[in-house]
Amino acid sequence: MTYQPPTGLPRELLDDEEMQRALTSHDFGTVFRLARSRAEISYSKIAAECDIKPIRVGTLARGEGRISSFEKVVEIADALRVPGHMVGLAPRPWETDELPAHTHSRENGPRNVRRRTVLQVATTGLAAALPALHRPQTPKRITTQYVDLLRARTARLRRLDDVLGGGDTYRVYLSEYQSTKAVLRATSATDDTHRRLLSLLAEQAQQAGWAAFDGGRPADAGSLYEESMAAAREAGDDDLLGNSYAFLAYQTADRGRAAEIAARSTTTITGATPAGVRALLHERMAWACAVAQRPTETERALDAARKALEEQDQREPQPDWAAWVDRTELDIMSGRCWAELRRPLRAVPVLSDALARYDDTHARDKALYLSWLAIAYLTAGEVEEAAKVTAHALDLSIGVASVRPRKRLDHVLAQLGKHRALPVVRDVLERTDA
Protein backbone atom coordinates (compact mmCIF):
# COMPACT_ATOMS: atom_id res chain seq x y z
CA MET A 1 0.00 0.00 0.00
CA THR A 2 1.33 3.46 -0.88
CA TYR A 3 1.37 5.83 2.06
CA GLN A 4 -0.38 9.15 1.53
CA PRO A 5 0.83 12.20 3.48
CA PRO A 6 -1.33 13.31 6.41
CA THR A 7 -3.88 15.98 5.58
CA GLY A 8 -2.92 18.10 8.58
CA LEU A 9 -5.26 20.63 10.16
CA PRO A 10 -4.63 24.22 9.03
CA ARG A 11 -2.88 26.44 11.57
CA GLU A 12 -5.80 28.82 11.73
CA LEU A 13 -8.10 25.94 12.67
CA LEU A 14 -5.70 24.73 15.37
CA ASP A 15 -5.77 28.29 16.77
CA ASP A 16 -9.57 28.23 16.93
CA GLU A 17 -10.78 28.27 20.56
CA GLU A 18 -13.47 25.65 20.00
CA MET A 19 -10.93 23.35 18.32
CA GLN A 20 -8.46 23.83 21.18
CA ARG A 21 -11.12 22.92 23.75
CA ALA A 22 -12.07 19.84 21.75
CA LEU A 23 -8.47 18.66 21.43
CA THR A 24 -7.70 19.25 25.10
CA SER A 25 -10.72 17.15 26.16
CA HIS A 26 -10.09 14.51 23.43
CA ASP A 27 -13.49 15.34 21.93
CA PHE A 28 -12.55 14.12 18.47
CA GLY A 29 -16.14 14.18 17.29
CA THR A 30 -16.00 17.97 17.50
CA VAL A 31 -12.51 17.91 15.95
CA PHE A 32 -13.82 15.99 12.93
CA ARG A 33 -16.89 18.21 12.59
CA LEU A 34 -14.80 21.38 12.67
CA ALA A 35 -12.30 19.92 10.21
CA ARG A 36 -15.08 19.31 7.71
CA SER A 37 -17.06 22.51 8.25
CA ARG A 38 -14.18 24.98 8.53
CA ALA A 39 -11.36 23.35 6.57
CA GLU A 40 -13.50 21.35 4.11
CA ILE A 41 -11.73 18.08 4.95
CA SER A 42 -14.14 15.29 4.13
CA TYR A 43 -15.06 12.57 6.60
CA SER A 44 -13.80 9.97 4.16
CA LYS A 45 -10.39 11.68 4.06
CA ILE A 46 -10.30 11.90 7.85
CA ALA A 47 -11.27 8.24 8.08
CA ALA A 48 -8.46 7.22 5.73
CA GLU A 49 -5.81 9.25 7.51
CA CYS A 50 -6.87 8.27 11.03
CA ASP A 51 -7.56 4.61 10.22
CA ILE A 52 -11.20 4.87 11.32
CA LYS A 53 -14.21 3.59 9.39
CA PRO A 54 -16.05 6.47 7.67
CA ILE A 55 -19.33 5.59 9.37
CA ARG A 56 -17.56 5.79 12.73
CA VAL A 57 -16.20 9.26 11.91
CA GLY A 58 -19.71 10.46 11.13
CA THR A 59 -21.07 8.92 14.31
CA LEU A 60 -18.41 10.64 16.41
CA ALA A 61 -19.03 13.95 14.65
CA ARG A 62 -22.68 13.74 15.71
CA GLY A 63 -21.58 13.48 19.32
CA GLU A 64 -22.32 9.77 19.61
CA GLY A 65 -19.45 7.99 21.35
CA ARG A 66 -15.90 8.94 22.26
CA ILE A 67 -12.30 8.00 21.44
CA SER A 68 -11.05 6.41 24.66
CA SER A 69 -7.97 4.46 23.53
CA PHE A 70 -4.59 6.09 24.20
CA GLU A 71 -3.19 4.50 21.04
CA LYS A 72 -6.01 5.94 18.93
CA VAL A 73 -5.46 9.43 20.39
CA VAL A 74 -1.81 9.24 19.33
CA GLU A 75 -2.76 7.91 15.91
CA ILE A 76 -5.30 10.67 15.23
CA ALA A 77 -3.00 13.42 16.53
CA ASP A 78 -0.19 12.30 14.24
CA ALA A 79 -2.45 11.80 11.25
CA LEU A 80 -3.89 15.30 11.57
CA ARG A 81 -0.56 16.85 12.59
CA VAL A 82 -1.88 18.05 15.94
CA PRO A 83 1.00 19.21 18.20
CA GLY A 84 1.47 16.89 21.15
CA HIS A 85 0.89 19.50 23.86
CA MET A 86 -2.67 20.06 22.59
CA VAL A 87 -3.69 16.48 23.41
CA GLY A 88 -1.58 15.87 26.51
CA LEU A 89 1.34 14.20 24.72
CA ALA A 90 5.04 14.93 24.56
CA PRO A 91 6.21 16.66 21.35
CA ARG A 92 5.70 14.29 18.44
CA PRO A 93 8.71 13.20 16.34
CA TRP A 94 7.50 15.18 13.33
CA GLU A 95 7.43 18.37 15.46
CA THR A 96 11.19 18.22 15.99
CA ASP A 97 12.18 16.92 12.56
CA GLU A 98 13.23 13.60 14.05
CA LEU A 99 11.19 11.28 11.85
CA PRO A 100 13.19 8.30 10.63
CA ALA A 101 14.23 8.41 6.99
CA HIS A 102 11.58 5.95 5.88
CA THR A 103 8.65 8.09 7.06
CA HIS A 104 6.92 11.13 5.63
CA SER A 105 7.82 14.75 6.33
CA ARG A 106 6.13 17.82 4.89
CA GLU A 107 9.39 19.08 3.46
CA ASN A 108 10.40 15.86 1.72
CA GLY A 109 6.97 14.70 0.62
CA PRO A 110 5.51 11.19 0.85
CA ARG A 111 7.55 8.02 0.86
CA ASN A 112 6.39 4.57 -0.14
CA VAL A 113 5.82 2.89 3.21
CA ARG A 114 3.06 0.83 4.73
CA ARG A 115 0.66 2.73 7.02
CA ARG A 116 1.18 0.17 9.75
CA THR A 117 4.89 1.00 9.89
CA VAL A 118 4.08 4.67 10.31
CA LEU A 119 1.65 3.92 13.11
CA GLN A 120 4.26 1.81 14.88
CA VAL A 121 6.65 4.76 14.81
CA ALA A 122 3.92 7.06 16.12
CA THR A 123 3.02 4.87 19.09
CA THR A 124 6.48 3.83 20.23
CA GLY A 125 8.46 5.64 22.89
CA LEU A 126 8.65 5.83 26.65
CA ALA A 127 5.00 5.34 27.50
CA ALA A 128 4.66 2.37 25.15
CA ALA A 129 7.91 0.66 26.07
CA LEU A 130 8.29 0.94 29.83
CA PRO A 131 5.40 -1.20 31.09
CA ALA A 132 6.98 -4.38 29.72
CA LEU A 133 10.43 -3.79 31.30
CA HIS A 134 11.79 -5.88 34.16
CA ARG A 135 8.50 -7.05 35.61
CA PRO A 136 9.14 -9.57 38.39
CA GLN A 137 8.04 -13.12 37.66
CA THR A 138 4.81 -13.92 39.49
CA PRO A 139 5.03 -16.89 41.88
CA LYS A 140 2.18 -19.38 42.15
CA ARG A 141 1.63 -18.34 45.76
CA ILE A 142 2.06 -14.68 46.67
CA THR A 143 4.30 -13.87 49.62
CA THR A 144 4.77 -10.66 51.58
CA GLN A 145 8.28 -10.44 50.12
CA TYR A 146 6.83 -10.42 46.61
CA VAL A 147 4.34 -7.68 47.53
CA ASP A 148 7.20 -5.63 48.98
CA LEU A 149 9.09 -6.10 45.71
CA LEU A 150 6.10 -4.79 43.73
CA ARG A 151 5.68 -1.87 46.12
CA ALA A 152 9.33 -0.90 45.70
CA ARG A 153 8.88 -1.05 41.93
CA THR A 154 5.81 1.17 42.20
CA ALA A 155 7.82 3.68 44.24
CA ARG A 156 10.57 3.76 41.60
CA LEU A 157 8.10 4.29 38.79
CA ARG A 158 6.40 7.07 40.77
CA ARG A 159 9.60 9.11 40.33
CA LEU A 160 8.71 9.46 36.64
CA ASP A 161 5.98 11.87 37.71
CA ASP A 162 8.65 14.26 39.00
CA VAL A 163 9.78 15.09 35.47
CA LEU A 164 7.12 13.75 33.07
CA GLY A 165 3.47 14.54 32.50
CA GLY A 166 0.51 12.20 32.51
CA GLY A 167 0.51 11.98 28.72
CA ASP A 168 3.82 10.11 29.02
CA THR A 169 3.20 8.13 32.21
CA TYR A 170 -0.46 7.10 32.07
CA ARG A 171 0.10 3.83 30.24
CA VAL A 172 3.04 2.97 32.51
CA TYR A 173 0.98 3.35 35.67
CA LEU A 174 -2.16 1.80 34.21
CA SER A 175 -0.14 -1.25 33.15
CA GLU A 176 1.19 -1.68 36.69
CA TYR A 177 -2.31 -1.46 38.11
CA GLN A 178 -3.71 -3.95 35.62
CA SER A 179 -0.85 -6.35 36.26
CA THR A 180 -1.47 -6.33 40.01
CA LYS A 181 -5.18 -6.83 39.39
CA ALA A 182 -4.36 -9.92 37.30
CA VAL A 183 -2.11 -11.25 40.07
CA LEU A 184 -4.97 -10.92 42.57
CA ARG A 185 -7.29 -12.91 40.30
CA ALA A 186 -4.89 -15.65 39.30
CA THR A 187 -2.89 -16.50 42.43
CA SER A 188 -3.42 -17.58 46.03
CA ALA A 189 -2.16 -15.92 49.21
CA THR A 190 -2.72 -15.76 52.94
CA ASP A 191 -5.31 -13.29 54.20
CA ASP A 192 -2.59 -10.86 55.34
CA THR A 193 -0.72 -11.02 52.04
CA HIS A 194 -3.97 -10.61 50.11
CA ARG A 195 -4.74 -7.50 52.15
CA ARG A 196 -1.29 -6.08 51.42
CA LEU A 197 -1.74 -6.70 47.72
CA LEU A 198 -5.13 -4.96 47.80
CA SER A 199 -3.49 -1.93 49.43
CA LEU A 200 -0.89 -1.88 46.68
CA LEU A 201 -3.65 -2.10 44.09
CA ALA A 202 -5.36 0.93 45.67
CA GLU A 203 -2.06 2.83 45.59
CA GLN A 204 -1.42 1.96 41.93
CA ALA A 205 -4.97 2.93 40.94
CA GLN A 206 -4.40 6.35 42.50
CA GLN A 207 -1.14 6.82 40.62
CA ALA A 208 -2.76 5.82 37.31
CA GLY A 209 -5.72 8.07 38.08
CA TRP A 210 -3.42 11.01 38.75
CA ALA A 211 -1.64 10.48 35.42
CA ALA A 212 -5.00 10.23 33.65
CA PHE A 213 -6.13 13.52 35.21
CA ASP A 214 -2.83 15.19 34.36
CA GLY A 215 -3.00 13.90 30.79
CA GLY A 216 -6.51 15.22 30.16
CA ARG A 217 -8.54 12.06 30.85
CA PRO A 218 -10.76 13.11 33.79
CA ALA A 219 -13.36 10.37 33.28
CA ASP A 220 -10.67 7.68 33.41
CA ALA A 221 -9.18 9.35 36.48
CA GLY A 222 -12.51 9.36 38.29
CA SER A 223 -13.07 5.67 37.55
CA LEU A 224 -9.60 4.77 38.82
CA TYR A 225 -10.10 6.76 42.03
CA GLU A 226 -13.38 4.93 42.62
CA GLU A 227 -11.63 1.60 42.09
CA SER A 228 -8.88 2.69 44.46
CA MET A 229 -11.50 3.52 47.05
CA ALA A 230 -13.08 0.09 46.75
CA ALA A 231 -9.71 -1.69 47.06
CA ALA A 232 -8.67 0.45 50.05
CA ARG A 233 -11.95 -0.29 51.83
CA GLU A 234 -11.59 -4.03 51.23
CA ALA A 235 -8.01 -3.89 52.49
CA GLY A 236 -9.01 -1.86 55.55
CA ASP A 237 -6.45 0.80 54.60
CA ASP A 238 -7.83 4.08 55.97
CA ASP A 239 -4.82 6.10 54.80
CA LEU A 240 -5.28 5.18 51.14
CA LEU A 241 -9.05 5.52 51.46
CA GLY A 242 -8.57 9.09 52.65
CA ASN A 243 -6.19 9.78 49.78
CA SER A 244 -8.78 8.47 47.31
CA TYR A 245 -11.25 11.04 48.61
CA ALA A 246 -8.55 13.74 48.39
CA PHE A 247 -7.80 12.87 44.77
CA LEU A 248 -11.50 12.90 43.86
CA ALA A 249 -11.93 16.29 45.52
CA TYR A 250 -8.93 17.70 43.66
CA GLN A 251 -10.42 17.05 40.24
CA THR A 252 -14.08 17.74 41.04
CA ALA A 253 -15.31 20.81 39.17
CA ASP A 254 -18.14 21.59 41.61
CA ARG A 255 -16.31 23.64 44.23
CA GLY A 256 -18.79 23.11 47.04
CA ARG A 257 -18.91 19.37 46.43
CA ALA A 258 -15.11 19.23 46.23
CA ALA A 259 -14.86 20.68 49.74
CA GLU A 260 -17.36 18.12 51.02
CA ILE A 261 -15.41 15.24 49.47
CA ALA A 262 -12.15 16.59 50.89
CA ALA A 263 -13.73 16.80 54.34
CA ARG A 264 -14.50 13.07 54.10
CA SER A 265 -10.81 12.42 53.48
CA THR A 266 -9.86 13.89 56.86
CA THR A 267 -12.40 11.69 58.68
CA THR A 268 -10.15 8.70 57.90
CA ILE A 269 -7.35 10.16 60.05
CA THR A 270 -6.72 8.14 63.22
CA GLY A 271 -4.08 8.08 65.91
CA ALA A 272 -2.12 5.62 63.78
CA THR A 273 -2.09 7.80 60.65
CA PRO A 274 1.52 8.77 59.75
CA ALA A 275 2.32 12.47 60.04
CA GLY A 276 3.08 12.77 56.30
CA VAL A 277 -0.31 11.36 55.38
CA ARG A 278 -2.05 13.71 57.83
CA ALA A 279 -0.21 16.65 56.28
CA LEU A 280 -1.21 15.57 52.78
CA LEU A 281 -4.90 15.14 53.62
CA HIS A 282 -5.10 18.46 55.48
CA GLU A 283 -3.26 20.21 52.62
CA ARG A 284 -5.76 18.90 50.07
CA MET A 285 -8.58 19.93 52.40
CA ALA A 286 -7.13 23.45 52.50
CA TRP A 287 -7.10 23.66 48.72
CA ALA A 288 -10.70 22.46 48.40
CA CYS A 289 -11.78 25.09 50.92
CA ALA A 290 -9.82 27.80 49.13
CA VAL A 291 -11.45 27.16 45.75
CA ALA A 292 -14.82 27.14 47.56
CA GLN A 293 -13.90 30.59 48.99
CA ARG A 294 -13.90 29.47 52.61
CA PRO A 295 -10.93 31.36 54.12
CA THR A 296 -11.44 30.36 57.76
CA GLU A 297 -11.58 26.65 56.96
CA THR A 298 -8.62 27.06 54.60
CA GLU A 299 -6.42 28.55 57.31
CA ARG A 300 -7.52 25.91 59.80
CA ALA A 301 -6.57 23.10 57.40
CA LEU A 302 -3.21 24.70 56.55
CA ASP A 303 -2.43 25.00 60.26
CA ALA A 304 -3.29 21.32 60.76
CA ALA A 305 -1.02 20.33 57.87
CA ARG A 306 1.82 22.43 59.26
CA LYS A 307 1.37 20.94 62.73
CA ALA A 308 1.49 17.42 61.27
CA LEU A 309 4.80 18.13 59.55
CA GLU A 310 6.23 19.65 62.75
CA GLU A 311 5.27 16.49 64.63
CA GLN A 312 6.81 14.19 62.04
CA ASP A 313 9.46 11.93 63.51
CA GLN A 314 12.18 11.10 60.98
CA ARG A 315 12.24 7.58 62.40
CA GLU A 316 8.53 7.12 61.71
CA PRO A 317 7.96 5.17 58.48
CA GLN A 318 6.01 7.14 55.86
CA PRO A 319 4.33 5.63 52.79
CA ASP A 320 6.13 6.56 49.60
CA TRP A 321 2.97 7.98 48.04
CA ALA A 322 2.91 10.73 50.70
CA ALA A 323 6.65 11.30 51.02
CA TRP A 324 6.67 14.25 48.59
CA VAL A 325 4.84 16.48 51.07
CA ASP A 326 7.44 18.63 52.82
CA ARG A 327 7.66 22.21 54.06
CA THR A 328 8.38 23.59 50.58
CA GLU A 329 5.32 21.84 49.13
CA LEU A 330 3.19 23.07 52.01
CA ASP A 331 4.44 26.62 51.52
CA ILE A 332 3.54 26.40 47.85
CA MET A 333 0.07 25.09 48.68
CA SER A 334 -0.37 27.88 51.22
CA GLY A 335 0.55 30.46 48.58
CA ARG A 336 -1.79 28.87 46.05
CA CYS A 337 -4.63 28.97 48.55
CA TRP A 338 -4.07 32.65 49.36
CA ALA A 339 -3.82 33.48 45.66
CA GLU A 340 -7.12 31.67 45.07
CA LEU A 341 -8.66 33.65 47.95
CA ARG A 342 -7.33 36.89 46.42
CA ARG A 343 -4.99 37.62 49.32
CA PRO A 344 -1.84 38.69 47.38
CA LEU A 345 -0.06 40.18 50.40
CA ARG A 346 -0.03 36.68 51.90
CA ALA A 347 0.39 34.74 48.65
CA VAL A 348 3.30 36.56 46.98
CA PRO A 349 5.94 36.31 49.74
CA VAL A 350 5.36 32.64 50.50
CA LEU A 351 5.18 31.60 46.83
CA SER A 352 8.21 33.65 45.82
CA ASP A 353 10.32 32.19 48.61
CA ALA A 354 9.20 28.60 48.06
CA LEU A 355 9.55 28.70 44.27
CA ALA A 356 13.08 30.09 44.59
CA ARG A 357 13.89 26.75 46.27
CA TYR A 358 11.99 24.71 43.67
CA ASP A 359 14.15 23.36 40.85
CA ASP A 360 13.20 24.03 37.22
CA THR A 361 13.67 20.33 36.42
CA HIS A 362 10.20 19.83 37.90
CA ALA A 363 8.92 21.77 34.91
CA ARG A 364 5.24 20.83 34.95
CA ASP A 365 4.71 21.54 38.63
CA LYS A 366 6.77 24.71 38.70
CA ALA A 367 4.93 26.08 35.64
CA LEU A 368 1.65 25.43 37.45
CA TYR A 369 2.81 26.99 40.70
CA LEU A 370 4.18 30.05 38.91
CA SER A 371 0.74 30.60 37.40
CA TRP A 372 -0.65 31.23 40.90
CA LEU A 373 2.19 33.61 41.65
CA ALA A 374 1.32 35.49 38.45
CA ILE A 375 -2.34 35.68 39.47
CA ALA A 376 -1.34 36.97 42.91
CA TYR A 377 0.76 39.69 41.30
CA LEU A 378 -2.15 40.64 39.05
CA THR A 379 -4.48 40.83 42.03
CA ALA A 380 -1.99 43.17 43.68
CA GLY A 381 -1.79 45.33 40.54
CA GLU A 382 1.82 44.33 39.79
CA VAL A 383 1.20 43.63 36.12
CA GLU A 384 4.83 43.76 34.95
CA GLU A 385 5.89 41.20 37.59
CA ALA A 386 2.98 38.99 36.59
CA ALA A 387 4.11 39.12 32.97
CA LYS A 388 7.70 38.16 33.89
CA VAL A 389 6.52 35.21 35.96
CA THR A 390 4.17 34.09 33.19
CA ALA A 391 7.00 34.16 30.64
CA HIS A 392 9.05 31.84 32.88
CA ALA A 393 6.08 29.50 33.31
CA LEU A 394 5.51 29.38 29.56
CA ASP A 395 9.15 28.43 28.99
CA LEU A 396 8.87 25.60 31.51
CA SER A 397 5.59 24.30 30.05
CA ILE A 398 7.00 23.69 26.56
CA GLY A 399 7.02 20.00 25.75
CA VAL A 400 5.39 18.88 29.01
CA ALA A 401 2.89 16.08 28.41
CA SER A 402 0.26 17.55 30.71
CA VAL A 403 -2.88 19.52 29.91
CA ARG A 404 -2.86 21.39 33.21
CA PRO A 405 -0.09 23.99 32.78
CA ARG A 406 -1.54 25.34 29.57
CA LYS A 407 -5.05 25.47 30.99
CA ARG A 408 -3.80 27.46 33.95
CA LEU A 409 -1.64 29.71 31.80
CA ASP A 410 -4.51 30.38 29.40
CA HIS A 411 -6.39 31.77 32.39
CA VAL A 412 -3.42 33.96 33.31
CA LEU A 413 -2.97 35.14 29.72
CA ALA A 414 -6.63 36.12 29.54
CA GLN A 415 -6.13 38.32 32.60
CA LEU A 416 -2.92 39.77 31.16
CA GLY A 417 -4.77 40.57 27.95
CA LYS A 418 -6.46 43.44 29.74
CA HIS A 419 -3.03 45.12 29.97
CA ARG A 420 -1.84 44.59 26.42
CA ALA A 421 -0.72 48.21 26.13
CA LEU A 422 2.26 47.48 28.40
CA PRO A 423 5.30 46.38 26.34
CA VAL A 424 6.29 43.53 28.70
CA VAL A 425 2.76 42.16 28.56
CA ARG A 426 2.53 42.54 24.81
CA ASP A 427 5.76 40.56 24.41
CA VAL A 428 4.34 37.65 26.42
CA LEU A 429 1.04 37.68 24.54
CA GLU A 430 2.74 37.79 21.15
CA ARG A 431 4.73 34.68 22.07
CA THR A 432 1.48 32.76 22.44
CA ASP A 433 -0.66 34.56 19.85
CA ALA A 434 -2.97 35.36 22.75
Secondary structure, DSSP 8 states (H G I E B T S, - for coil): ----------HHHHT-HHHHHHHHTT-HHHHHHHHHHHH---HHHHHHHHT--HHHHHHHHTT------HHHHHHHHHHTT--GGGGT----GGGGT---TTS-BTTTB-----HHHHHHHHH-SHHHHGGGSS-----SB--HHHHHHHHHHHHHHHGGGGTS-HHHHHHHHHHHHHHHHHHHHH-B--HHHHHHHHHHHHHHHHHHHHHHHHTT-HHHHHHHHHHHHHHHHHHT-HHHHHHHHHHHHHH-S-HHHHHHHHHHHHTT--TTS-HHHHHHHHHHHHHHHHHTT-HHHHHHHHHHHHHHHHH--TTS---GGGTT--HHHHHHHHHHHHHHTT-HHHHHHHHHHHHHTS-TTSHHHHHHHHHHHHHHHHHTT-HHHHHHHHHHHHHHHTT-S-SHHHHHHHHHHHHHGGGTTSHHHHHHHHHHT-
